[in-house]
Amino acid sequence: MSRKKPIVIGVAGGSGSGKTTVTSEIYRSFPNQSIAVIQQDAYYKVQDDKPFEERLLTNYDHPLAFDTDLLIAQIKELLQFRPIKKPVYDYTVHTRSDKIVPVEPKDVVILEGILILEDERLRNLMDIKVFVDTDSDLRIIRRLLRDTHERGRSVESVINQYLTAVRPMHLRFVEPTKRYADIIIPEGGKNTVAIDLMVTKIQTILKENERALN
């Protein structure tokens, strides 16, 4: 009895666009269902070889900040219904933690991150590509609240990073990937119509996978 390969859904968008909210809303629509969520943020490169002062200068919004090779390799493992050990990144020390998160293979894999549509190799693994499109003023406010409350950052450092790295990298690398999207969702998690459409599509795929097993 054959098993259909998992479907991979990419959810991209600028920092603070609401892509995590979109992903969470989709995930919550399928309690106890076969869905895994992989965050691109977990795949920042190891920086143990750099002094802390140099790590502070890391441009987290540049494609080269990510260990995309590892991300691609682990997505391919999930596509073969093999478990992976997802890395954990520690923003307080600006390098990868020693911890890992076991992820079991699922029928649906949601891959979420600012630059998941930037690499063609990664795009080629996706069945559905989504871009969450939100105005820049809302994105900077959300990022400011997140980084100060969850990542121990000062307001000044967040604003400086936004002006020197986040905004120019968004215009250079993130925004252009919108053209690769199959679906563009304005206003992120508040767009319930678009989320409902995504949920309906995933339900159809899950039913098809269930029939393939019978």
C-alpha positions in Angstrom: 0.0 0.0 0.0 1.6 3.3 -1.1 1.5 6.5 0.8 1.3 9.9 -0.9 4.2 12.3 -0.1 3.5 15.0 2.3 2.3 18.4 1.0 4.6 21.3 1.8 3.1 24.8 2.3 5.4 27.8 2.4 4.2 30.9 4.3 6.5 33.9 3.6 6.3 37.6 4.3 8.2 40.4 5.9 9.2 40.5 9.6 6.0 41.3 11.6 3.7 40.7 8.6 1.6 38.2 10.5 2.8 35.0 8.8 3.2 33.3 12.1 -0.4 34.2 13.0 -1.6 32.8 9.6 0.4 29.6 10.2 -1.0 29.3 13.8 -4.6 29.9 12.6 -4.3 27.2 10.0 -2.7 24.8 12.5 -5.4 25.4 15.1 -8.0 24.5 12.5 -6.7 21.0 12.5 -6.6 19.7 16.1 -5.0 16.3 16.4 -4.4 16.2 12.6 -1.2 15.3 10.8 0.4 18.8 10.4 4.0 19.9 11.3 5.2 23.5 11.4 8.8 24.3 10.6 10.0 27.8 11.3 12.9 29.2 9.2 14.1 31.1 12.2 15.2 27.9 13.8 17.8 27.5 11.0 20.1 30.4 11.5 23.7 29.4 11.2 25.9 28.3 14.1 28.1 31.2 15.2 30.1 29.6 18.0 33.4 30.5 16.2 32.7 34.2 16.5 33.1 36.5 19.5 29.9 37.8 21.0 30.6 41.3 19.8 30.7 40.1 16.3 27.6 38.0 16.7 25.7 41.2 17.6 26.3 42.5 14.1 24.6 39.5 12.5 22.2 40.5 9.7 19.3 38.1 10.4 17.4 39.4 7.4 20.0 38.4 4.8 19.7 35.0 3.0 23.3 34.1 4.0 22.2 34.2 7.7 20.4 30.9 7.3 21.6 27.3 7.1 19.4 26.7 4.1 21.2 23.5 3.2 20.2 21.9 6.6 16.6 23.2 6.2 16.4 21.7 2.7 17.9 18.4 3.9 15.4 18.1 6.8 12.4 19.0 4.6 13.5 16.2 2.3 13.6 13.8 5.2 10.1 14.7 6.2 9.0 14.2 2.6 10.3 10.6 3.0 8.3 10.3 6.2 11.4 10.2 8.3 11.7 12.2 11.6 14.0 15.1 12.0 15.8 16.9 14.8 14.9 20.6 14.3 17.6 23.0 15.7 16.9 25.7 18.3 18.3 29.2 18.0 19.2 31.2 21.1 18.8 34.9 20.4 20.2 35.9 23.8 23.7 34.6 22.7 23.1 34.9 18.9 24.0 31.3 18.0 22.4 27.9 17.8 21.5 26.2 21.1 22.5 22.7 22.0 18.8 21.8 22.3 16.9 20.1 19.5 13.2 19.6 18.8 12.1 16.2 17.5 9.7 16.5 14.6 7.7 13.5 13.5 6.7 13.2 9.8 3.3 14.5 9.0 0.9 14.5 6.0 1.2 18.4 5.8 4.3 20.4 6.5 3.9 24.2 6.9 7.2 26.0 6.4 7.2 29.6 7.7 9.8 32.4 7.4 10.7 35.7 5.9 12.9 34.2 3.1 11.6 30.7 2.4 10.7 31.8 -1.2 14.1 33.2 -1.9 15.9 30.0 -2.6 14.8 28.1 -5.7 15.7 24.8 -4.2 13.4 25.4 -1.3 10.6 26.7 -3.6 10.8 23.5 -5.6 9.9 21.5 -2.5 6.7 23.4 -2.0 3.3 22.5 -3.3 1.6 25.8 -2.2 3.5 29.1 -1.8 1.9 31.9 0.3 3.1 35.5 0.8 1.6 37.5 3.7 1.5 41.1 2.6 1.3 43.8 5.4 2.0 47.5 5.5 5.5 48.5 6.8 4.2 50.6 9.7 2.3 47.6 11.2 5.3 45.3 10.6 7.8 47.6 12.5 5.4 48.0 15.5 4.9 44.2 15.7 8.6 43.6 15.5 9.3 46.2 18.2 6.9 44.6 20.6 8.1 41.0 19.8 11.9 41.7 20.1 11.6 43.8 23.3 9.2 41.4 25.1 10.4 38.0 23.8 14.0 38.5 22.9 15.3 40.9 25.5 16.2 43.6 23.1 16.2 47.4 23.8 13.9 49.7 21.8 16.9 51.5 20.5 18.6 48.4 19.2 15.4 47.2 17.5 14.9 50.5 15.7 18.5 50.7 14.7 18.4 47.1 13.3 15.2 47.9 11.4 16.7 51.0 9.7 20.1 49.5 8.9 19.2 45.9 8.1 15.5 44.9 8.2 14.1 47.5 5.9 16.8 47.4 3.2 16.9 43.6 3.3 13.1 43.5 3.0 13.2 45.7 -0.1 16.1 43.8 -1.6 15.3 40.2 -0.8 11.9 39.6 0.8 9.5 41.8 -1.2 10.8 40.5 -4.6 9.8 36.9 -3.5 6.2 37.9 -3.7 6.2 37.1 -7.4 6.8 33.4 -6.6 3.6 33.2 -4.4 0.6 31.2 -5.5 -1.5 33.1 -2.9 -1.0 36.6 -1.5 -2.7 37.2 1.8 -3.2 40.9 2.7 -3.3 41.9 6.4 -2.1 38.6 7.8 -4.1 36.8 10.5 -7.0 39.2 10.2 -7.8 37.9 6.7 -10.1 35.2 7.7 -11.4 34.6 4.2 -7.9 33.7 2.9 -7.2 31.5 5.9 -10.5 29.7 5.4 -9.6 29.0 1.8 -6.2 27.6 2.9 -7.9 25.4 5.5 -10.4 24.1 2.9 -7.5 23.2 0.6 -5.6 21.4 3.3 -8.7 19.5 4.3 -9.0 18.3 0.7 -5.4 17.1 0.6 -5.7 15.3 3.9 -8.8 13.4 2.6 -6.9 12.5 -0.5 -4.0 11.2 1.6 -6.5 9.2 3.8 -8.0 7.6 0.7 -4.6 6.7 -0.6 -4.0 4.7 2.6 -7.2 2.7 2.2 
